[in-house]
Amino acid sequence: MVAELLFGRNKVSEQNWDRFLAAEVTPRFPDGLTVYDAKGQWRNPETKTISRERSKVVMIAVPPGADNDARLQAVIEAYKTRFKQQSVGLILRPSCVSF
């Protein structure tokens, strides 16, 4: 399985992002991950306005496991709480992965 987390960073500095990654993501997925910069846009469901912002995408290859959803949701909730974000995107897809 491959999980991609989409994090908007309009108000999140690079230093704060690095701290978040080290404190929240890496401990939950210590076997490895890939992070890359992106440009994203998102439409606020209440105001219907579109915001464009710097983004980070975290791609994680995870073996099948019952705790994957809980670990991913914990990362999402931590980001939303810490940086007062309304949402974090999550894409899950089956995949054939080897290292």
C-alpha positions in Angstrom: 0.0 0.0 0.0 1.2 3.5 -0.7 -0.1 6.5 1.3 0.3 10.1 0.2 -0.4 12.8 2.7 -1.0 16.3 1.3 -0.1 19.1 3.7 -0.9 22.8 3.0 1.9 25.1 4.3 0.7 28.6 3.9 1.4 29.4 7.5 4.0 26.7 8.3 7.7 27.6 8.1 10.3 25.1 6.9 11.7 24.9 10.4 8.3 24.1 11.9 7.7 21.6 9.2 11.0 19.8 9.9 10.1 19.7 13.6 6.6 18.2 12.8 8.1 15.6 10.5 10.7 14.6 13.1 8.2 14.5 16.0 5.0 13.2 14.5 5.6 11.4 11.2 9.0 9.7 11.5 8.2 8.0 14.9 5.0 6.6 13.4 6.7 5.5 10.1 10.3 4.8 11.0 11.0 2.4 8.1 11.2 5.3 5.7 9.3 7.9 3.7 9.7 10.4 0.9 8.9 14.1 1.2 8.7 16.5 -1.7 7.6 20.1 -2.3 4.5 20.9 -4.2 2.1 23.7 -5.1 -1.5 23.0 -4.1 -4.9 24.5 -4.1 -7.9 23.8 -2.0 -11.5 25.0 -1.9 -12.9 26.0 1.5 -16.2 24.1 1.8 -17.8 26.9 3.8 -16.7 30.0 1.8 -16.2 28.3 -1.5 -13.0 30.3 -2.0 -9.9 28.7 -3.6 -6.6 29.0 -1.7 -3.3 28.3 -3.4 -0.4 27.5 -1.2 3.0 25.8 -0.8 2.5 22.2 0.1 4.4 19.1 1.2 3.6 15.6 0.0 4.7 12.8 2.2 4.7 9.4 0.4 4.9 6.3 2.6 5.0 2.7 1.4 3.4 0.6 4.2 3.0 -3.1 4.4 -0.5 -4.4 5.1 -1.3 -3.9 8.7 -4.2 -3.1 11.0 -2.6 -0.1 12.5 -1.9 1.9 9.3 -5.1 3.8 9.4 -4.6 4.8 13.0 -1.1 5.9 12.4 -2.0 8.0 9.4 -5.0 9.5 11.2 -2.8 10.4 14.2 -0.4 12.3 11.8 -3.3 14.1 10.2 -4.9 15.1 13.5 -1.6 16.3 14.9 -1.0 18.5 11.9 -4.5 20.0 11.9 -4.2 20.7 15.6 -0.7 22.1 15.7 -1.1 24.3 12.7 -4.8 25.1 12.9 -5.5 23.5 9.5 -9.0 22.4 8.3 -7.8 19.4 6.5 -4.9 17.2 5.3 -5.3 15.2 2.1 -4.8 11.5 2.1 -4.5 9.2 -0.9 -4.3 5.5 -0.4 -3.6 3.1 -3.2 -2.6 -0.5 -3.5 0.9 -0.9 -4.9 3.7 -3.3 -5.6 6.7 -2.1 -3.8 10.2 -3.5 -3.2 13.4 -2.1 -1.8 
